[in-house]
Amino acid sequence: MGLEGTFTYTPTQQKDDVGLQIGTGEFPLSNPEQKLMFFTGSFLFYPGSNPVFEPYLAIGAGGRVLSKADILGGWADNTMDLTVGIGGGLRFHYNDQLSIRIDVRDWISSFDWFEDDPESSNELQNDIILTTGFSVVVGGN
């Protein structure tokens, strides 16, 4: 069994339905700048004991915060949502100190990107995330 935590920060810009950056054209007083932060904690369960290929299951929870800039450059609006994640992956042990893994998770939430829009809804949303990574063991016997 293992524990892991993640934090992701993404600066982004909002675009309209035809791909034009908001803050130009019809919306000259809008600021398109946004920040998205995603944080999670997960439990990892390793059901087998294969010394080379080690499958695992993961379950976790976390949250997302979307911050929108106002026209003066400040951060006027924060939207936060809780998420629940399930998934699994496979860890390949190259040797005792180095391993590589591939992982797929489904983060389920009711995140509403456009909460000011009356036609927007808070229906459940699935975000499928595929990640890879490596581990290096330092010290120990």
VOMI-427632 format. One record per residue: z, y, x of N, C-alpha, C, O in turn; residue in three letters. Coordinates in Angstrom, 2 decimals. Example, Ala and Ser with C-alpha at 12.3 -4.5 7.8 and 13.67 -1.06 7.14 Angstrom:
<rs>
nz=7.80&ny=-5.69&nx=13.19&caz=7.80&cay=-4.50&cax=12.30&cz=7.80&cy=-3.30&cx=13.20&oz=8.46&oy=-3.32&ox=14.24&type=ALA
nz=7.08&ny=-2.25&nx=12.85&caz=7.14&cay=-1.06&cax=13.67&cz=7.87&cy=0.03&cx=12.90&oz=8.04&oy=1.14&ox=13.41&type=SER
</rs>
This chain:
<rs>
nz=0.00&ny=-1.17&nx=0.85&caz=0.00&cay=0.00&cax=0.00&cz=0.00&cy=1.23&cx=0.90&oz=0.56&oy=1.21&ox=1.99&type=MET
nz=-0.62&ny=2.29&nx=0.42&caz=-0.67&cay=3.53&cax=1.18&cz=-0.67&cy=4.74&cx=0.27&oz=-0.89&oy=4.62&ox=-0.94&type=GLY
nz=-0.43&ny=5.88&nx=0.85&caz=-0.46&cay=7.16&cax=0.14&cz=-1.45&cy=8.08&cx=0.85&oz=-1.60&oy=8.01&ox=2.07&type=LEU
nz=-2.13&ny=8.92&nx=0.09&caz=-3.00&cay=9.91&cax=0.70&cz=-2.98&cy=11.17&cx=-0.13&oz=-2.73&oy=11.14&ox=-1.33&type=GLU
nz=-3.26&ny=12.27&nx=0.52&caz=-3.37&cay=13.56&cax=-0.15&cz=-4.62&cy=14.26&cx=0.34&oz=-5.02&oy=14.10&ox=1.49&type=GLY
nz=-5.24&ny=15.05&nx=-0.54&caz=-6.43&cay=15.80&cax=-0.16&cz=-6.34&cy=17.22&cx=-0.67&oz=-5.65&oy=17.51&ox=-1.65&type=THR
nz=-7.04&ny=18.10&nx=0.02&caz=-7.19&cay=19.49&cax=-0.43&cz=-8.62&cy=19.92&cx=-0.09&oz=-9.07&oy=19.73&ox=1.04&type=PHE
nz=-9.32&ny=20.48&nx=-1.07&caz=-10.69&cay=20.93&cax=-0.88&cz=-10.79&cy=22.38&cx=-1.36&oz=-10.30&oy=22.72&ox=-2.43&type=THR
nz=-11.43&ny=23.21&nx=-0.57&caz=-11.67&cay=24.61&cax=-0.92&cz=-13.17&cy=24.86&cx=-0.86&oz=-13.81&oy=24.55&ox=0.15&type=TYR
nz=-13.74&ny=25.42&nx=-1.92&caz=-15.17&cay=25.68&cax=-1.97&cz=-15.43&cy=27.10&cx=-2.48&oz=-15.19&oy=27.37&ox=-3.66&type=THR
nz=-15.92&ny=28.01&nx=-1.62&caz=-16.38&cay=29.29&cax=-2.13&cz=-17.75&cy=29.08&cx=-2.77&oz=-18.58&oy=28.36&ox=-2.21&type=PRO
nz=-18.00&ny=29.69&nx=-3.90&caz=-19.25&cay=29.44&cax=-4.62&cz=-19.69&cy=30.71&cx=-5.34&oz=-18.96&oy=31.70&ox=-5.38&type=THR
nz=-20.88&ny=30.66&nx=-5.92&caz=-21.39&cay=31.76&cax=-6.72&cz=-21.90&cy=31.22&cx=-8.04&oz=-22.47&oy=30.13&ox=-8.11&type=GLN
nz=-21.70&ny=32.01&nx=-9.09&caz=-22.12&cay=31.61&cax=-10.43&cz=-23.55&cy=32.06&cx=-10.68&oz=-23.94&oy=33.16&ox=-10.30&type=GLN
nz=-24.34&ny=31.20&nx=-11.32&caz=-25.73&cay=31.53&cax=-11.68&cz=-25.89&cy=31.36&cx=-13.19&oz=-25.13&oy=30.63&ox=-13.83&type=LYS
nz=-26.89&ny=32.05&nx=-13.74&caz=-27.12&cay=31.92&cax=-15.17&cz=-28.00&cy=30.70&cx=-15.45&oz=-28.30&oy=29.93&ox=-14.55&type=ASP
nz=-28.41&ny=30.53&nx=-16.72&caz=-29.15&cay=29.33&cax=-17.14&cz=-30.48&cy=29.14&cx=-16.44&oz=-30.95&oy=28.01&ox=-16.34&type=ASP
nz=-31.12&ny=30.20&nx=-15.95&caz=-32.42&cay=30.05&cax=-15.29&cz=-32.29&cy=30.15&cx=-13.77&oz=-33.30&oy=30.25&ox=-13.08&type=VAL
nz=-31.06&ny=30.13&nx=-13.26&caz=-30.85&cay=30.11&cax=-11.82&cz=-30.75&cy=31.45&cx=-11.15&oz=-30.71&oy=31.52&ox=-9.92&type=GLY
nz=-30.70&ny=32.55&nx=-11.92&caz=-30.55&cay=33.87&cax=-11.33&cz=-29.08&cy=34.13&cx=-11.05&oz=-28.22&oy=33.78&ox=-11.85&type=LEU
nz=-28.80&ny=34.75&nx=-9.92&caz=-27.42&cay=35.04&cax=-9.57&cz=-26.86&cy=36.09&cx=-10.51&oz=-27.46&oy=37.14&ox=-10.73&type=GLN
nz=-25.69&ny=35.79&nx=-11.07&caz=-25.02&cay=36.77&cax=-11.93&cz=-24.55&cy=37.92&cx=-11.04&oz=-24.11&oy=37.69&ox=-9.92&type=ILE
nz=-24.65&ny=39.13&nx=-11.54&caz=-24.38&cay=40.32&cax=-10.75&cz=-25.67&cy=41.09&cx=-10.51&oz=-25.66&oy=42.17&ox=-9.91&type=GLY
nz=-26.79&ny=40.54&nx=-10.98&caz=-28.09&cay=41.19&cax=-10.89&cz=-28.74&cy=41.12&cx=-12.27&oz=-28.24&oy=40.41&ox=-13.14&type=THR
nz=-29.81&ny=41.82&nx=-12.47&caz=-30.57&cay=41.72&cax=-13.72&cz=-29.76&cy=42.15&cx=-14.92&oz=-29.30&oy=43.29&ox=-15.00&type=GLY
nz=-29.58&ny=41.21&nx=-15.88&caz=-28.88&cay=41.52&cax=-17.14&cz=-27.39&cy=41.74&cx=-16.95&oz=-26.75&oy=42.36&ox=-17.80&type=GLU
nz=-26.81&ny=41.25&nx=-15.86&caz=-25.37&cay=41.33&cax=-15.66&cz=-25.02&cy=42.10&cx=-14.39&oz=-24.37&oy=41.54&ox=-13.51&type=PHE
nz=-25.44&ny=43.38&nx=-14.26&caz=-25.20&cay=44.08&cax=-13.00&cz=-23.73&cy=44.36&cx=-12.72&oz=-23.38&oy=44.61&ox=-11.56&type=PRO
nz=-22.87&ny=44.34&nx=-13.72&caz=-21.46&cay=44.63&cax=-13.50&cz=-20.61&cy=43.37&cx=-13.35&oz=-19.39&oy=43.46&ox=-13.30&type=LEU
nz=-21.25&ny=42.22&nx=-13.29&caz=-20.52&cay=40.98&cax=-13.10&cz=-20.44&cy=40.65&cx=-11.63&oz=-21.38&oy=40.93&ox=-10.88&type=SER
nz=-19.35&ny=40.06&nx=-11.20&caz=-19.21&cay=39.62&cax=-9.82&cz=-19.36&cy=38.10&cx=-9.80&oz=-18.60&oy=37.40&ox=-10.46&type=ASN
nz=-20.33&ny=37.56&nx=-9.05&caz=-20.60&cay=36.13&cax=-9.09&cz=-19.67&cy=35.30&cx=-8.22&oz=-19.70&oy=34.07&ox=-8.27&type=PRO
nz=-18.84&ny=35.95&nx=-7.41&caz=-18.01&cay=35.20&cax=-6.46&cz=-16.94&cy=34.39&cx=-7.18&oz=-16.29&oy=34.87&ox=-8.11&type=GLU
nz=-16.77&ny=33.15&nx=-6.73&caz=-15.75&cay=32.27&cax=-7.28&cz=-15.17&cy=31.43&cx=-6.15&oz=-15.81&oy=31.25&ox=-5.12&type=GLN
nz=-13.94&ny=30.93&nx=-6.35&caz=-13.32&cay=30.00&cax=-5.43&cz=-12.87&cy=28.79&cx=-6.23&oz=-12.27&oy=28.93&ox=-7.30&type=LYS
nz=-13.17&ny=27.60&nx=-5.72&caz=-12.73&cay=26.36&cax=-6.36&cz=-11.84&cy=25.61&cx=-5.39&oz=-12.24&oy=25.33&ox=-4.26&type=LEU
nz=-10.62&ny=25.29&nx=-5.82&caz=-9.69&cay=24.50&cax=-5.01&cz=-9.38&cy=23.21&cx=-5.76&oz=-9.16&oy=23.23&ox=-6.97&type=MET
nz=-9.37&ny=22.12&nx=-5.05&caz=-9.14&cay=20.80&cax=-5.63&cz=-8.10&cy=20.09&cx=-4.77&oz=-8.30&oy=19.95&ox=-3.56&type=PHE
nz=-7.00&ny=19.65&nx=-5.38&caz=-5.95&cay=18.96&cax=-4.62&cz=-5.56&cy=17.69&cx=-5.35&oz=-5.49&oy=17.67&ox=-6.58&type=PHE
nz=-5.30&ny=16.63&nx=-4.59&caz=-4.99&cay=15.33&cax=-5.19&cz=-3.95&cy=14.58&cx=-4.36&oz=-3.73&oy=14.88&ox=-3.18&type=THR
nz=-3.33&ny=13.63&nx=-5.00&caz=-2.47&cay=12.65&cax=-4.34&cz=-2.80&cy=11.29&cx=-4.93&oz=-2.95&oy=11.18&ox=-6.15&type=GLY
nz=-2.90&ny=10.26&nx=-4.10&caz=-3.29&cay=8.94&cax=-4.59&cz=-2.46&cy=7.84&cx=-3.94&oz=-2.01&oy=7.96&ox=-2.80&type=SER
nz=-2.29&ny=6.76&nx=-4.69&caz=-1.74&cay=5.51&cax=-4.17&cz=-2.91&cy=4.58&cx=-3.88&oz=-3.82&oy=4.46&ox=-4.70&type=PHE
nz=-2.89&ny=3.94&nx=-2.72&caz=-3.92&cay=2.97&cax=-2.36&cz=-3.29&cy=1.57&cx=-2.34&oz=-2.24&oy=1.36&ox=-1.73&type=LEU
nz=-3.94&ny=0.64&nx=-3.01&caz=-3.46&cay=-0.74&cax=-3.07&cz=-4.47&cy=-1.64&cx=-2.35&oz=-5.65&oy=-1.64&ox=-2.69&type=PHE
nz=-4.00&ny=-2.39&nx=-1.36&caz=-4.84&cay=-3.30&cax=-0.60&cz=-4.53&cy=-4.73&cx=-1.03&oz=-3.56&oy=-5.31&ox=-0.54&type=TYR
nz=-5.33&ny=-5.33&nx=-1.94&caz=-4.99&cay=-6.65&cax=-2.47&cz=-5.23&cy=-7.81&cx=-1.50&oz=-4.62&oy=-8.86&ox=-1.66&type=PRO
nz=-6.09&ny=-7.65&nx=-0.51&caz=-6.40&cay=-8.75&cax=0.40&cz=-5.85&cy=-8.50&cx=1.79&oz=-5.25&oy=-7.46&ox=2.06&type=GLY
nz=-6.07&ny=-9.46&nx=2.67&caz=-5.60&cay=-9.30&cax=4.04&cz=-6.69&cy=-9.70&cx=5.04&oz=-6.39&oy=-10.28&ox=6.08&type=SER
nz=-7.95&ny=-9.38&nx=4.73&caz=-9.05&cay=-9.65&cax=5.64&cz=-8.92&cy=-8.71&cx=6.83&oz=-8.79&oy=-7.50&ox=6.63&type=ASN
nz=-8.95&ny=-9.21&nx=8.07&caz=-8.74&cay=-8.34&cax=9.24&cz=-9.91&cy=-7.41&cx=9.55&oz=-9.75&oy=-6.48&ox=10.34&type=PRO
nz=-11.10&ny=-7.65&nx=8.96&caz=-12.26&cay=-6.81&cax=9.26&cz=-12.65&cy=-5.93&cx=8.07&oz=-12.73&oy=-4.71&ox=8.21&type=VAL
nz=-12.90&ny=-6.53&nx=6.90&caz=-13.27&cay=-5.79&cax=5.69&cz=-12.09&cy=-5.80&cx=4.74&oz=-11.63&oy=-6.86&ox=4.32&type=PHE
nz=-11.60&ny=-4.62&nx=4.40&caz=-10.39&cay=-4.50&cax=3.58&cz=-10.70&cy=-3.69&cx=2.32&oz=-10.77&oy=-2.46&ox=2.38&type=GLU
nz=-10.90&ny=-4.36&nx=1.16&caz=-11.12&cay=-3.61&cax=-0.08&cz=-9.80&cy=-3.00&cx=-0.56&oz=-8.72&oy=-3.50&ox=-0.26&type=PRO
nz=-9.91&ny=-1.91&nx=-1.31&caz=-8.70&cay=-1.29&cax=-1.87&cz=-9.01&cy=-0.65&cx=-3.21&oz=-10.15&oy=-0.31&ox=-3.51&type=TYR
nz=-7.96&ny=-0.49&nx=-4.00&caz=-8.01&cay=0.21&cax=-5.27&cz=-7.19&cy=1.49&cx=-5.13&oz=-6.23&oy=1.54&ox=-4.36&type=LEU
nz=-7.58&ny=2.53&nx=-5.86&caz=-6.88&cay=3.82&cax=-5.77&cz=-6.63&cy=4.37&cx=-7.16&oz=-7.47&oy=4.26&ox=-8.06&type=ALA
nz=-5.46&ny=4.96&nx=-7.33&caz=-5.13&cay=5.68&cax=-8.56&cz=-4.36&cy=6.93&cx=-8.15&oz=-3.49&oy=6.88&ox=-7.27&type=ILE
nz=-4.68&ny=8.05&nx=-8.80&caz=-4.02&cay=9.28&cax=-8.39&cz=-4.08&cy=10.35&cx=-9.45&oz=-4.60&oy=10.16&ox=-10.55&type=GLY
nz=-3.55&ny=11.50&nx=-9.09&caz=-3.55&cay=12.67&cax=-9.97&cz=-3.67&cy=13.90&cx=-9.09&oz=-3.41&oy=13.87&ox=-7.89&type=ALA
nz=-4.06&ny=14.98&nx=-9.72&caz=-4.21&cay=16.23&cax=-8.98&cz=-4.56&cy=17.37&cx=-9.90&oz=-4.28&oy=17.33&ox=-11.10&type=GLY
nz=-5.16&ny=18.37&nx=-9.34&caz=-5.53&cay=19.53&cax=-10.12&cz=-6.66&cy=20.31&cx=-9.49&oz=-6.99&oy=20.14&ox=-8.32&type=GLY
nz=-7.26&ny=21.17&nx=-10.31&caz=-8.32&cay=22.06&cax=-9.86&cz=-7.97&cy=23.47&cx=-10.29&oz=-7.44&oy=23.68&ox=-11.38&type=ARG
nz=-8.27&ny=24.43&nx=-9.43&caz=-8.07&cay=25.84&cax=-9.75&cz=-9.38&cy=26.55&cx=-9.48&oz=-9.91&oy=26.49&ox=-8.37&type=VAL
nz=-9.91&ny=27.23&nx=-10.49&caz=-11.12&cay=28.04&cax=-10.36&cz=-10.70&cy=29.49&cx=-10.47&oz=-10.13&oy=29.90&ox=-11.49&type=LEU
nz=-10.99&ny=30.28&nx=-9.44&caz=-10.68&cay=31.71&cax=-9.43&cz=-11.97&cy=32.48&cx=-9.49&oz=-12.88&oy=32.25&ox=-8.69&type=SER
nz=-12.07&ny=33.42&nx=-10.44&caz=-13.27&cay=34.26&cax=-10.59&cz=-12.94&cy=35.67&cx=-10.14&oz=-11.88&oy=36.21&ox=-10.45&type=LYS
nz=-13.88&ny=36.26&nx=-9.41&caz=-13.70&cay=37.64&cax=-8.93&cz=-14.04&cy=38.63&cx=-10.04&oz=-14.91&oy=38.38&ox=-10.87&type=ALA
nz=-13.34&ny=39.76&nx=-10.04&caz=-13.69&cay=40.83&cax=-10.98&cz=-14.68&cy=41.79&cx=-10.31&oz=-15.01&oy=41.61&ox=-9.13&type=ASP
nz=-15.15&ny=42.78&nx=-11.03&caz=-16.18&cay=43.66&cax=-10.49&cz=-15.67&cy=44.54&cx=-9.36&oz=-16.48&oy=45.10&ox=-8.61&type=ILE
nz=-14.36&ny=44.68&nx=-9.21&caz=-13.80&cay=45.49&cax=-8.13&cz=-13.52&cy=44.67&cx=-6.87&oz=-13.06&oy=45.21&ox=-5.86&type=LEU
nz=-13.79&ny=43.36&nx=-6.94&caz=-13.59&cay=42.52&cax=-5.77&cz=-12.26&cy=41.78&cx=-5.74&oz=-12.02&oy=40.99&ox=-4.83&type=GLY
nz=-11.39&ny=42.03&nx=-6.72&caz=-10.13&cay=41.29&cax=-6.80&cz=-10.33&cy=39.96&cx=-7.51&oz=-11.42&oy=39.68&ox=-8.01&type=GLY
nz=-9.31&ny=39.16&nx=-7.57&caz=-9.39&cay=37.85&cax=-8.24&cz=-8.67&cy=37.98&cx=-9.57&oz=-7.44&oy=37.99&ox=-9.63&type=TRP
nz=-9.46&ny=38.07&nx=-10.66&caz=-8.93&cay=38.43&cax=-11.97&cz=-8.56&cy=37.23&cx=-12.82&oz=-7.66&oy=37.33&ox=-13.66&type=ALA
nz=-9.22&ny=36.10&nx=-12.64&caz=-9.07&cay=35.01&cax=-13.59&cz=-8.86&cy=33.70&cx=-12.85&oz=-9.67&oy=33.33&ox=-11.99&type=ASP
nz=-7.80&ny=33.00&nx=-13.17&caz=-7.55&cay=31.68&cax=-12.61&cz=-7.51&cy=30.67&cx=-13.74&oz=-6.81&oy=30.87&ox=-14.74&type=ASN
nz=-8.24&ny=29.59&nx=-13.59&caz=-8.23&cay=28.49&cax=-14.55&cz=-7.74&cy=27.25&cx=-13.83&oz=-8.30&oy=26.88&ox=-12.80&type=THR
nz=-6.71&ny=26.60&nx=-14.35&caz=-6.18&cay=25.40&cax=-13.72&cz=-6.26&cy=24.23&cx=-14.69&oz=-6.07&oy=24.39&ox=-15.89&type=MET
nz=-6.54&ny=23.05&nx=-14.13&caz=-6.64&cay=21.85&cax=-14.94&cz=-6.10&cy=20.67&cx=-14.16&oz=-6.28&oy=20.59&ox=-12.95&type=ASP
nz=-5.43&ny=19.76&nx=-14.86&caz=-4.93&cay=18.54&cax=-14.24&cz=-6.00&cy=17.46&cx=-14.31&oz=-6.78&oy=17.42&ox=-15.27&type=LEU
nz=-6.04&ny=16.58&nx=-13.31&caz=-7.01&cay=15.49&cax=-13.27&cz=-6.30&cy=14.18&cx=-13.00&oz=-5.21&oy=14.15&ox=-12.42&type=THR
nz=-6.92&ny=13.09&nx=-13.42&caz=-6.46&cay=11.73&cax=-13.13&cz=-7.63&cy=11.00&cx=-12.50&oz=-8.75&oy=11.08&ox=-13.01&type=VAL
nz=-7.38&ny=10.30&nx=-11.40&caz=-8.46&cay=9.63&cax=-10.70&cz=-8.23&cy=8.14&cx=-10.54&oz=-7.11&oy=7.70&ox=-10.29&type=GLY
nz=-9.31&ny=7.38&nx=-10.68&caz=-9.27&cay=5.94&cax=-10.43&cz=-10.51&cy=5.59&cx=-9.61&oz=-11.54&oy=6.26&ox=-9.71&type=ILE
nz=-10.40&ny=4.55&nx=-8.82&caz=-11.55&cay=4.14&cax=-8.02&cz=-11.16&cy=3.09&cx=-7.01&oz=-10.14&oy=2.41&ox=-7.15&type=GLY
nz=-11.98&ny=2.98&nx=-6.00&caz=-11.72&cay=2.01&cax=-4.96&cz=-12.70&cy=2.18&cx=-3.82&oz=-13.55&oy=3.07&ox=-3.83&type=GLY
nz=-12.55&ny=1.31&nx=-2.84&caz=-13.43&cay=1.42&cax=-1.69&cz=-13.29&cy=0.24&cx=-0.77&oz=-12.66&oy=-0.77&ox=-1.11&type=GLY
nz=-13.88&ny=0.37&nx=0.39&caz=-13.88&cay=-0.68&cax=1.39&cz=-13.65&cy=-0.05&cx=2.75&oz=-14.31&oy=0.91&ox=3.13&type=LEU
nz=-12.68&ny=-0.60&nx=3.48&caz=-12.38&cay=-0.14&cax=4.83&cz=-12.88&cy=-1.20&cx=5.81&oz=-12.57&oy=-2.38&ox=5.67&type=ARG
nz=-13.65&ny=-0.77&nx=6.82&caz=-14.15&cay=-1.65&cax=7.86&cz=-13.39&cy=-1.34&cx=9.15&oz=-13.45&oy=-0.22&ox=9.67&type=PHE
nz=-12.67&ny=-2.34&nx=9.66&caz=-11.89&cay=-2.17&cax=10.90&cz=-12.77&cy=-2.54&cx=12.09&oz=-13.11&oy=-3.70&ox=12.28&type=HIS
nz=-13.12&ny=-1.54&nx=12.88&caz=-13.92&cay=-1.77&cax=14.07&cz=-13.08&cy=-2.43&cx=15.16&oz=-13.52&oy=-3.38&ox=15.81&type=TYR
nz=-11.86&ny=-1.93&nx=15.33&caz=-10.86&cay=-2.53&cax=16.22&cz=-9.49&cy=-2.10&cx=15.72&oz=-9.39&oy=-1.58&ox=14.60&type=ASN
nz=-8.44&ny=-2.29&nx=16.50&caz=-7.09&cay=-1.95&cax=16.04&cz=-6.85&cy=-0.45&cx=15.91&oz=-5.93&oy=-0.04&ox=15.19&type=ASP
nz=-7.65&ny=0.36&nx=16.58&caz=-7.43&cay=1.80&cax=16.56&cz=-8.43&cy=2.57&cx=15.68&oz=-8.15&oy=3.70&ox=15.31&type=GLN
nz=-9.57&ny=1.98&nx=15.35&caz=-10.63&cay=2.71&cax=14.64&cz=-11.08&cy=1.96&cx=13.40&oz=-11.36&oy=0.76&ox=13.46&type=LEU
nz=-11.16&ny=2.67&nx=12.27&caz=-11.69&cay=2.08&cax=11.04&cz=-12.53&cy=3.13&cx=10.31&oz=-12.32&oy=4.34&ox=10.46&type=SER
nz=-13.47&ny=2.64&nx=9.52&caz=-14.38&cay=3.48&cax=8.74&cz=-14.26&cy=3.04&cx=7.28&oz=-14.10&oy=1.85&ox=7.00&type=ILE
nz=-14.34&ny=3.99&nx=6.36&caz=-14.24&cay=3.61&cax=4.95&cz=-15.26&cy=4.33&cx=4.10&oz=-15.75&oy=5.40&ox=4.45&type=ARG
nz=-15.58&ny=3.71&nx=2.97&caz=-16.42&cay=4.31&cax=1.94&cz=-15.65&cy=4.17&cx=0.63&oz=-15.01&oy=3.15&ox=0.38&type=ILE
nz=-15.73&ny=5.19&nx=-0.20&caz=-14.84&cay=5.29&cax=-1.34&cz=-15.58&cy=5.93&cx=-2.51&oz=-16.35&oy=6.87&ox=-2.31&type=ASP
nz=-15.36&ny=5.43&nx=-3.72&caz=-15.88&cay=6.08&cax=-4.92&cz=-14.73&cy=6.25&cx=-5.92&oz=-13.97&oy=5.32&ox=-6.17&type=VAL
nz=-14.62&ny=7.44&nx=-6.47&caz=-13.55&cay=7.75&cax=-7.43&cz=-14.12&cy=8.49&cx=-8.63&oz=-15.09&oy=9.23&ox=-8.52&type=ARG
nz=-13.50&ny=8.26&nx=-9.76&caz=-13.83&cay=8.98&cax=-10.99&cz=-12.64&cy=9.85&cx=-11.32&oz=-11.58&oy=9.35&ox=-11.70&type=ASP
nz=-12.80&ny=11.18&nx=-11.19&caz=-11.75&cay=12.13&cax=-11.53&cz=-12.01&cy=12.62&cx=-12.96&oz=-13.04&oy=13.24&ox=-13.23&type=TRP
nz=-11.08&ny=12.33&nx=-13.85&caz=-11.22&cay=12.61&cax=-15.28&cz=-10.37&cy=13.83&cx=-15.62&oz=-9.19&oy=13.91&ox=-15.26&type=ILE
nz=-10.98&ny=14.79&nx=-16.33&caz=-10.25&cay=15.99&cax=-16.70&cz=-10.88&cy=16.61&cx=-17.94&oz=-11.88&oy=16.12&ox=-18.46&type=SER
nz=-10.27&ny=17.68&nx=-18.40&caz=-10.84&cay=18.46&cax=-19.49&cz=-11.12&cy=19.88&cx=-19.00&oz=-10.95&oy=20.85&ox=-19.73&type=SER
nz=-11.55&ny=19.98&nx=-17.75&caz=-11.80&cay=21.27&cax=-17.11&cz=-12.86&cy=22.06&cx=-17.86&oz=-13.94&oy=21.53&ox=-18.12&type=PHE
nz=-12.57&ny=23.30&nx=-18.21&caz=-13.48&cay=24.14&cax=-18.98&cz=-13.95&cy=25.29&cx=-18.08&oz=-13.24&oy=26.28&ox=-17.91&type=ASP
nz=-15.16&ny=25.15&nx=-17.51&caz=-15.69&cay=26.15&cax=-16.61&cz=-15.90&cy=27.50&cx=-17.29&oz=-15.77&oy=28.55&ox=-16.66&type=TRP
nz=-16.23&ny=27.48&nx=-18.58&caz=-16.57&cay=28.70&cax=-19.29&cz=-15.59&cy=28.90&cx=-20.45&oz=-16.00&oy=28.93&ox=-21.61&type=PHE
nz=-14.32&ny=29.04&nx=-20.14&caz=-13.30&cay=29.10&cax=-21.19&cz=-13.43&cy=30.34&cx=-22.08&oz=-12.90&oy=30.34&ox=-23.19&type=GLU
nz=-14.11&ny=31.38&nx=-21.62&caz=-14.29&cay=32.58&cax=-22.44&cz=-15.43&cy=32.43&cx=-23.44&oz=-15.57&oy=33.25&ox=-24.35&type=ASP
nz=-16.25&ny=31.39&nx=-23.29&caz=-17.41&cay=31.16&cax=-24.16&cz=-16.94&cy=30.42&cx=-25.41&oz=-16.37&oy=29.33&ox=-25.28&type=ASP
nz=-17.14&ny=30.97&nx=-26.63&caz=-16.68&cay=30.30&cax=-27.84&cz=-17.39&cy=28.97&cx=-28.10&oz=-16.87&oy=28.13&ox=-28.83&type=PRO
nz=-18.58&ny=28.76&nx=-27.52&caz=-19.30&cay=27.50&cax=-27.71&cz=-18.88&cy=26.45&cx=-26.69&oz=-19.30&oy=25.30&ox=-26.78&type=GLU
nz=-18.06&ny=26.82&nx=-25.72&caz=-17.60&cay=25.89&cax=-24.70&cz=-16.49&cy=25.01&cx=-25.27&oz=-15.75&oy=25.43&ox=-26.16&type=SER
nz=-16.37&ny=23.80&nx=-24.74&caz=-15.34&cay=22.90&cax=-25.25&cz=-14.54&cy=22.30&cx=-24.11&oz=-14.95&oy=22.34&ox=-22.95&type=SER
nz=-13.40&ny=21.74&nx=-24.45&caz=-12.53&cay=21.08&cax=-23.48&cz=-12.66&cy=19.57&cx=-23.58&oz=-11.65&oy=18.87&ox=-23.47&type=ASN
nz=-13.86&ny=19.05&nx=-23.79&caz=-14.04&cay=17.61&cax=-23.85&cz=-13.78&cy=17.00&cx=-22.48&oz=-13.88&oy=17.68&ox=-21.45&type=GLU
nz=-13.44&ny=15.71&nx=-22.47&caz=-13.19&cay=15.04&cax=-21.20&cz=-14.44&cy=15.07&cx=-20.34&oz=-15.56&oy=14.92&ox=-20.82&type=LEU
nz=-14.20&ny=15.25&nx=-19.07&caz=-15.29&cay=15.34&cax=-18.09&cz=-15.01&cy=14.34&cx=-16.99&oz=-13.87&oy=14.19&ox=-16.56&type=GLN
nz=-16.05&ny=13.63&nx=-16.53&caz=-15.94&cay=12.68&cax=-15.44&cz=-16.66&cy=13.24&cx=-14.22&oz=-17.85&oy=13.55&ox=-14.29&type=ASN
nz=-15.94&ny=13.35&nx=-13.12&caz=-16.54&cay=13.77&cax=-11.86&cz=-16.48&cy=12.57&cx=-10.92&oz=-15.40&oy=12.19&ox=-10.46&type=ASP
nz=-17.64&ny=11.98&nx=-10.64&caz=-17.72&cay=10.83&cax=-9.74&cz=-17.90&cy=11.37&cx=-8.33&oz=-18.84&oy=12.12&ox=-8.06&type=ILE
nz=-17.01&ny=10.99&nx=-7.43&caz=-17.04&cay=11.50&cax=-6.06&cz=-17.15&cy=10.32&cx=-5.10&oz=-16.35&oy=9.39&ox=-5.14&type=ILE
nz=-18.17&ny=10.37&nx=-4.23&caz=-18.37&cay=9.36&cax=-3.20&cz=-18.02&cy=9.99&cx=-1.86&oz=-18.57&oy=11.03&ox=-1.50&type=LEU
nz=-17.11&ny=9.36&nx=-1.12&caz=-16.71&cay=9.90&cax=0.17&cz=-16.75&cy=8.81&cx=1.24&oz=-16.69&oy=7.62&ox=0.94&type=THR
nz=-16.86&ny=9.26&nx=2.47&caz=-16.73&cay=8.37&cax=3.62&cz=-15.75&cy=9.03&cx=4.57&oz=-15.53&oy=10.24&ox=4.52&type=THR
nz=-15.18&ny=8.21&nx=5.42&caz=-14.23&cay=8.76&cax=6.38&cz=-13.93&cy=7.77&cx=7.48&oz=-14.38&oy=6.62&ox=7.44&type=GLY
nz=-13.17&ny=8.21&nx=8.46&caz=-12.75&cay=7.31&cax=9.52&cz=-11.30&cy=7.58&cx=9.85&oz=-10.78&oy=8.67&ox=9.60&type=PHE
nz=-10.65&ny=6.58&nx=10.42&caz=-9.25&cay=6.68&cax=10.81&cz=-9.12&cy=6.31&cx=12.28&oz=-9.77&oy=5.38&ox=12.76&type=SER
nz=-8.28&ny=7.04&nx=12.98&caz=-7.97&cay=6.75&cax=14.38&cz=-6.47&cy=6.61&cx=14.48&oz=-5.73&oy=7.53&ox=14.11&type=VAL
nz=-6.00&ny=5.48&nx=14.98&caz=-4.58&cay=5.23&cax=15.16&cz=-4.19&cy=5.72&cx=16.55&oz=-4.81&oy=5.36&ox=17.55&type=VAL
nz=-3.16&ny=6.56&nx=16.60&caz=-2.68&cay=7.09&cax=17.87&cz=-1.26&cy=6.60&cx=18.09&oz=-0.40&oy=6.78&ox=17.22&type=VAL
nz=-0.99&ny=5.98&nx=19.22&caz=0.34&cay=5.48&cax=19.53&cz=0.62&cy=4.18&cx=18.84&oz=-0.28&oy=3.57&ox=18.26&type=GLY
nz=1.86&ny=3.73&nx=18.90&caz=2.27&cay=2.48&cax=18.25&cz=1.88&cy=1.26&cx=19.06&oz=1.18&oy=1.35&ox=20.07&type=GLY
nz=2.34&ny=0.11&nx=18.57&caz=2.02&cay=-1.17&cax=19.24&cz=1.01&cy=-1.95&cx=18.47&oz=0.63&oy=-3.04&ox=18.88&type=ASN
</rs>
